[in-house]
Amino acid sequence: MAASIRRSRISRISESFKIAISEIWRQTPGKAALVLFILLVAMAVIAVVTITPDFLVKWESASYWEDNPVVVPPCWVNSLGYKTAKTAQIYFTTPSSMEVSESEVRYIYTYNYTLDVNEAPKDLYVKAEVPLLCEEGVFKAPTIRVTVERPDGIVVLAWDMVIEPGKTGENVTLTCGSLLSAKTSKETFRLAEVTSAIMDKYNITVPLEIAGANETYVITANSIMRTTIRTELENKYLTILSVFVKPISYKISLNRNTTTLEVFSKQINNLKTTFLDLGINVVLRDKIIEALDNAANNITWVINNINTVTYTDYLIAMNNAYENLNNVNKLALAASAPVDVRSSVDDLTKTLGKYIEVATTTPSLIQPEIVFDVLQGNYRVNVTITYYGVKNPPRALSAKIGIIVKGGCYGILGTADKGVDIATVVLYGTPIALAIGFATAVASVFIGVIAGIISGYYGGFIDEGIQRTVDVLGNIPLLPILIIVGSVAQRTFTGEAKSLYIILTYIGILIIFGWGGTAITVRAMTLSIKEEPYIEAAKALGASNTRIIFKHILPQVLIYAAAVLVFNVPGAIITEAGLSVLGLRHGWPTWGSVLSSARAENRFDVWWWILPPGLMLSLTSLTFVLLGLAIERIVEPRLRTL
């Protein structure tokens, strides 16, 4: 019998629910509200099912998002004309191929990357977790070689590293099969190999009409050219991205400014005048004058032939002048020349020596100019894990290899600071937002309905007490209270559950201050209902106050309570978001947290950082407002004609 009654009640509730949904669906706002509500619920369910246990704790950590590019737009903007390199995050657990010989075994992982825009990616690196093999009790650590095959035919050995046990950062006891971690970096990138490969491929050398015929100086000039290319790749393309560029033009010239040379010539002539005036040994003086003349003549020759002189001629002449000044130093010492004169000769000699050193090590005399551009096409990245001296290598290597190319776009909503995937945070923020909204709305409406019915039905001092409580709560400004309590909560709560406690604190404050309006309206409805004849009839038949409240009054205010509830949900969600934007963050991934991080970084120019969470807040509010409007029209039929 009892089971039959329960089934009957469930059937009535189900039928009433179907009728309510049908009534809502018949209205245009109701249709839109139900579609949006189903979308929100679907997102919340997907988030709850797919979220990882550590996401709530680690989502603000830069290491959690280290493989994502930082602050880049969504990739669909490329279809609108905003061309950026794509992001690739490829993770292997099995090798593409395996090569075995008597002395070594190689596991090769290959990925093909297409660069079809005139913009280089932002980064390239490889992460590896590889096992430590053993052979007759001896650890066999692998080497990692990363080569990049470029569209122009150059094969670059980008990295070549040995992972040695005990040097990979693991604070554990190593055994056979222990995983060793490695990650390529800018510091270990073989830029010299890239520079040499580019110079060889594109025949970049200093022309003989600039360098001259001396083999040593030709090598020096080309070394300066190589250094210039390397510096350009380091500064403009952050070293690693040099694999994605090619030279499109280069020009090499000789610095033909004679200002410094004229200063040297004038100083030598001044020294010559000084020595002629000195009363020193005539033979030594003549030798000094001869050496100074030779030095001056070499420099003068360069000045007179500056438009045609080669790098070789320039440096030979300057070295001759330097040798003559060195000879003057020795002769001046032998002739017991005054200390100040010898000091002047020594200073000039050192200055000229420094000038020659700079001219042979920096692009001050030989001046290369090179322009690079992005090399578009198909790239192949090969990661080779090699073990030496392993006789019985495993066919299935338990390794994890990641090839990461950080492009200029990412995903469907882009990334924020630290590489945070905005789409992921928006998705996982959905159940949190709905939970905050519904928990606050249900609790405050429940308290408001119960308090309003009790106040209106019993009257007297009970009514007076509830109404004065509502007056007091209604006159206390909510925002300052939330800010004060939120600040205290952030300092008070600690541990892994800190975020949950802060959110519960916000919900508690919103409930305490949120039930008053509902109570006032329900009280007015109760005062009207309890004067109805059927209420008097129920009392005459001996119905208890509890039965009258739950049987005759509560059902009539529930539909109003439902309307109030759906209107209160977005209010709680937006309040939480507002507190986050003000800096009172709880630590969990919510839409308000994303907006807060944009405000903290002052990045209001990054539209994909602001619009997605803002739109989610707007759509959620719109959903419940439309739902509330539909329910209102059910409650008050006169509204259907408006």
DRENSEMAR-40951 format. One line per 5 residues: number of its first residue (from 1); their letters; for each residue x, y, z of C-alpha. Coordinates in steps of 0.5 Angstrom, whole numbers, plus 500, padded with zeros to 3 digits. Example, Ala and Ser with C-alpha at 12.3 -4.5 7.8 and 13.67 -1.06 7.14 Angstrom:
# residues 2
1) as) 525 491 516; 527 498 514
***
This chain:
# residues 642
1) maasi) 500 500 500; 506 505 502; 509 503 496; 503 505 492; 502 511 495
6) rrsri) 510 513 494; 509 511 486; 503 515 486; 506 521 489; 512 520 484
11) srise) 508 520 478; 504 526 480; 511 530 481; 513 527 474; 507 529 471
16) sfkia) 507 536 474; 514 537 472; 513 535 465; 507 540 465; 511 546 468
21) iseiw) 517 544 462; 511 544 457; 509 551 459; 516 554 459; 517 551 452
26) rqtpg) 511 554 449; 514 561 451; 519 564 446; 524 566 452; 523 559 455
31) kaalv) 525 556 449; 532 560 449; 532 559 457; 532 551 456; 537 551 450
36) lfill) 542 555 454; 541 551 461; 542 545 457; 548 547 454; 551 550 461
41) vamav) 549 543 464; 552 539 459; 558 543 460; 558 542 467; 557 535 467
46) iavvt) 563 534 462; 567 538 466; 566 534 472; 567 528 468; 574 530 465
51) itpdf) 577 534 471; 584 531 473; 584 531 481; 590 536 481; 587 541 477
56) lvkwe) 584 545 482; 591 546 486; 595 546 480; 591 550 475; 595 557 476
61) sasyw) 602 554 476; 606 556 470; 609 549 470; 602 546 469; 602 550 462
66) ednpv) 609 550 460; 608 547 454; 603 552 452; 605 559 448; 603 565 453
71) vvppc) 598 570 451; 596 568 444; 589 568 440; 585 562 439; 587 559 432
76) wvnsl) 581 560 429; 583 567 428; 587 565 422; 581 564 418; 580 571 419
81) gykta) 586 573 416; 591 573 422; 596 569 420; 600 565 426; 604 559 426
86) ktaqi) 601 553 429; 602 550 436; 604 543 436; 604 538 442; 606 531 440
91) yfttp) 607 526 445; 610 519 444; 610 513 448; 612 508 442; 618 510 437
96) ssmev) 616 511 430; 622 506 428; 628 502 431; 635 501 429; 639 495 432
101) sesev) 647 494 431; 652 490 435; 654 496 439; 648 500 440; 640 501 439
106) ryiyt) 637 507 437; 629 509 438; 627 514 433; 621 519 434; 619 523 428
111) ynytl) 614 529 427; 613 533 421; 611 540 422; 608 545 417; 610 552 417
116) dvnea) 605 556 412; 606 563 415; 611 568 415; 612 568 422; 616 563 426
121) pkdly) 614 559 432; 615 562 439; 619 556 441; 621 549 440; 624 544 445
126) vkaev) 623 536 447; 622 533 453; 624 526 455; 623 521 460; 627 515 458
131) pllce) 629 508 462; 635 507 465; 637 500 462; 642 495 465; 647 490 462
136) egvfk) 651 486 467; 649 490 473; 652 496 469; 647 502 468; 646 504 461
141) aptir) 644 511 460; 642 514 453; 644 520 449; 638 524 446; 640 527 439
146) vtver) 635 532 436; 635 533 428; 631 538 424; 630 537 417; 629 543 414
151) pdgiv) 625 545 407; 631 548 404; 635 541 405; 639 543 411; 639 538 417
156) vlawd) 641 541 423; 643 537 429; 640 542 434; 641 538 441; 646 532 443
161) mviep) 646 530 450; 647 525 455; 643 523 460; 647 521 466; 644 518 472
166) gktge) 644 522 478; 645 529 474; 637 529 472; 634 532 478; 631 526 481
171) nvtlt) 632 525 488; 631 518 488; 635 511 488; 636 509 481; 635 502 479
176) cgsll) 634 499 473; 628 501 469; 628 508 473; 626 514 469; 631 519 467
181) sakts) 628 526 465; 631 531 460; 629 537 457; 632 541 451; 634 548 452
186) ketfr) 637 554 449; 643 553 453; 644 546 450; 642 548 443; 648 547 438
191) laevt) 647 554 435; 654 554 432; 652 548 427; 646 552 425; 650 558 423
196) saimd) 655 553 419; 650 550 416; 646 556 413; 653 559 411; 655 553 407
201) kynit) 648 552 404; 647 559 402; 655 560 400; 655 566 405; 663 569 405
206) vplei) 667 575 405; 668 577 398; 676 577 396; 675 584 394; 673 586 401
211) agane) 677 581 405; 684 581 401; 689 575 399; 692 574 406; 689 567 408
216) tyvit) 689 568 415; 685 575 415; 680 572 410; 679 567 415; 679 572 421
221) ansim) 674 576 416; 669 570 415; 670 569 423; 667 576 424; 661 574 419
226) rttir) 660 568 423; 659 571 429; 655 577 426; 650 571 424; 650 568 430
231) telen) 649 574 434; 643 576 430; 640 569 431; 641 569 438; 638 576 439
236) kylti) 632 576 434; 630 569 434; 632 567 441; 637 562 438; 633 556 438
241) lsvfv) 628 559 432; 634 560 428; 632 553 425; 626 556 422; 629 562 418
246) kpisy) 633 563 412; 638 569 409; 634 573 404; 640 578 403; 647 580 406
251) kisln) 652 585 405; 659 586 407; 663 592 407; 669 595 410; 669 601 415
256) rnttt) 672 607 411; 672 612 416; 679 615 417; 678 619 423; 681 614 428
261) levfs) 687 613 423; 688 621 423; 688 621 430; 694 616 430; 698 619 425
266) kqinn) 697 626 429; 700 623 435; 705 619 432; 708 626 428; 707 629 435
271) lkttf) 712 624 438; 717 625 432; 717 632 434; 718 631 441; 724 626 440
276) ldlgi) 727 631 435; 727 636 441; 730 631 446; 738 631 448; 739 624 447
281) nvvlr) 744 619 444; 744 621 436; 744 614 433; 738 612 438; 734 618 436
286) dkiie) 735 617 429; 733 610 429; 727 612 433; 725 617 428; 726 612 423
291) aldna) 721 607 426; 716 613 427; 716 615 420; 715 608 418; 709 607 423
296) annit) 706 614 420; 707 612 413; 703 606 414; 697 609 417; 698 615 412
301) wvinn) 698 610 406; 691 607 409; 688 614 409; 690 615 402; 688 609 399
306) intvt) 682 608 404; 677 607 398; 680 601 395; 684 598 401; 682 591 403
311) ytdyl) 681 588 410; 688 584 409; 692 591 407; 689 595 412; 691 590 418
316) iamnn) 698 589 415; 699 596 415; 696 597 422; 700 591 424; 707 594 421
321) ayenl) 705 601 425; 704 597 431; 711 593 430; 714 600 429; 711 603 435
326) nnvnk) 714 597 439; 721 598 437; 720 606 439; 718 603 446; 725 599 446
331) lalaa) 729 604 443; 726 610 448; 728 606 454; 735 604 451; 736 612 450
336) sapvd) 734 613 457; 728 618 454; 724 622 460; 719 617 463; 713 622 461
341) vrssv) 715 621 453; 716 613 454; 709 613 457; 706 617 451; 709 612 447
346) ddltk) 707 606 451; 700 609 451; 699 610 444; 702 603 442; 697 600 447
351) tlgky) 691 604 444; 693 602 437; 694 594 439; 687 595 442; 684 598 436
356) ievat) 687 592 432; 684 587 436; 677 590 436; 678 590 428; 680 583 428
361) ttpsl) 674 580 433; 668 585 432; 665 588 426; 668 594 427; 672 594 421
366) iqpei) 669 589 417; 662 590 417; 657 585 415; 649 586 414; 645 580 414
371) vfdvl) 637 580 413; 633 573 415; 626 571 414; 622 565 416; 623 559 412
376) qgnyr) 616 556 410; 615 549 408; 615 542 411; 620 540 417; 621 534 420
381) vnvti) 624 533 427; 627 527 429; 629 525 436; 633 519 437; 634 515 444
386) tyygv) 641 511 443; 643 506 448; 651 504 447; 653 497 449; 646 494 450
391) knppr) 646 487 448; 639 485 449; 635 492 448; 627 492 449; 623 492 443
396) alsak) 618 496 447; 621 502 450; 617 505 456; 619 512 454; 615 518 454
401) igiiv) 617 523 448; 614 530 447; 616 534 441; 613 541 443; 613 547 438
406) kggcy) 610 553 441; 606 557 435; 602 564 435; 596 561 437; 592 556 441
411) gilgt) 586 552 442; 579 555 441; 580 560 446; 587 562 446; 591 562 452
416) adkgv) 593 567 458; 599 569 462; 603 563 464; 600 559 458; 593 558 462
421) diatv) 588 555 457; 582 559 457; 578 554 454; 579 549 459; 578 554 465
426) vlygt) 572 556 462; 569 549 462; 572 547 469; 569 554 471; 562 552 469
431) piala) 560 547 475; 563 551 480; 559 557 478; 553 553 477; 554 550 484
436) igfat) 555 557 487; 549 560 484; 544 554 486; 547 553 493; 546 561 494
441) avasv) 539 561 491; 536 555 494; 539 556 501; 537 563 501; 530 562 498
446) figvi) 528 556 502; 530 560 509; 526 566 506; 520 562 504; 520 559 511
451) agiis) 521 565 515; 516 569 511; 510 563 512; 512 563 519; 512 571 520
456) gyygg) 505 571 516; 501 566 519; 503 566 526; 504 574 527; 505 577 533
461) fideg) 512 577 536; 514 572 532; 512 576 526; 515 583 529; 522 579 530
466) iqrtv) 523 576 523; 521 583 520; 526 587 524; 531 582 523; 530 583 515
471) dvlgn) 530 591 516; 537 590 520; 540 586 514; 537 590 509; 540 596 511
476) ipllp) 547 593 512; 551 594 506; 553 588 503; 559 589 499; 563 592 504
481) iliiv) 561 586 509; 564 581 503; 570 585 502; 572 585 509; 570 578 511
486) gsvaq) 573 575 504; 580 579 506; 579 576 513; 578 569 510; 584 569 505
491) rtftg) 588 570 511; 585 565 516; 584 559 512; 590 555 510; 591 548 507
496) eaksl) 589 544 501; 581 546 503; 583 554 503; 579 555 497; 573 551 499
501) yiilt) 573 554 505; 573 561 502; 567 560 497; 563 557 503; 564 563 506
506) yigil) 562 567 501; 556 563 500; 554 564 507; 554 571 507; 550 571 501
511) iifgw) 545 567 504; 545 571 510; 543 577 507; 539 574 501; 533 571 504
516) ggtai) 530 578 507; 527 580 500; 523 573 499; 521 573 506; 517 580 506
521) tvram) 514 578 499; 512 571 502; 509 574 508; 505 578 504; 502 572 500
526) tlsik) 501 568 507; 497 574 510; 492 574 504; 492 566 503; 490 565 511
531) eepyi) 484 569 510; 481 565 505; 475 561 507; 478 554 505; 483 556 511
536) eaaka) 478 557 516; 474 551 514; 481 547 515; 482 550 522; 474 548 523
541) lgasn) 476 541 521; 481 540 526; 487 541 521; 494 543 525; 498 549 523
546) triif) 503 545 520; 498 541 515; 495 548 513; 502 551 512; 505 545 508
551) khilp) 498 543 505; 495 550 503; 500 555 504; 506 553 501; 504 550 495
556) qvliy) 501 557 493; 508 560 494; 512 555 491; 511 557 484; 513 564 486
561) aaavl) 519 561 490; 522 558 484; 521 564 480; 525 568 485; 530 562 485
566) vfnvp) 532 563 478; 533 570 479; 538 569 485; 542 564 481; 546 569 477
571) gaiit) 546 574 482; 551 570 486; 555 568 480; 556 575 478; 558 577 486
576) eagls) 563 571 486; 566 574 479; 566 581 482; 570 579 488; 575 575 484
581) vlglr) 576 582 480; 577 586 486; 582 581 488; 579 577 493; 580 570 489
586) hgwpt) 579 564 492; 584 560 488; 579 555 484; 578 556 476; 572 560 475
591) wgsvl) 570 566 470; 572 571 475; 579 568 476; 580 569 469; 578 576 469
596) ssara) 582 578 475; 588 575 472; 587 580 466; 586 586 471; 592 584 475
601) enrfd) 596 584 468; 593 590 466; 592 586 459; 585 589 457; 588 589 450
606) vwwwi) 587 582 450; 580 581 447; 581 573 448; 583 573 455; 577 578 457
611) lppgl) 571 576 452; 570 568 454; 569 569 461; 565 575 460; 560 572 455
616) mlslt) 559 566 460; 557 570 465; 553 574 461; 550 568 458; 549 565 465
621) sltfv) 545 571 467; 541 571 461; 539 564 461; 536 565 468; 533 571 467
626) llgla) 529 568 461; 527 562 465; 525 567 470; 521 571 465; 518 565 463
631) ieriv) 516 562 470; 513 569 472; 508 569 466; 506 562 468; 505 565 475
636) eprlr) 501 571 473; 497 569 466; 496 577 465; 503 578 463; 502 573 457
641) tl) 499 578 454; 504 583 455
***
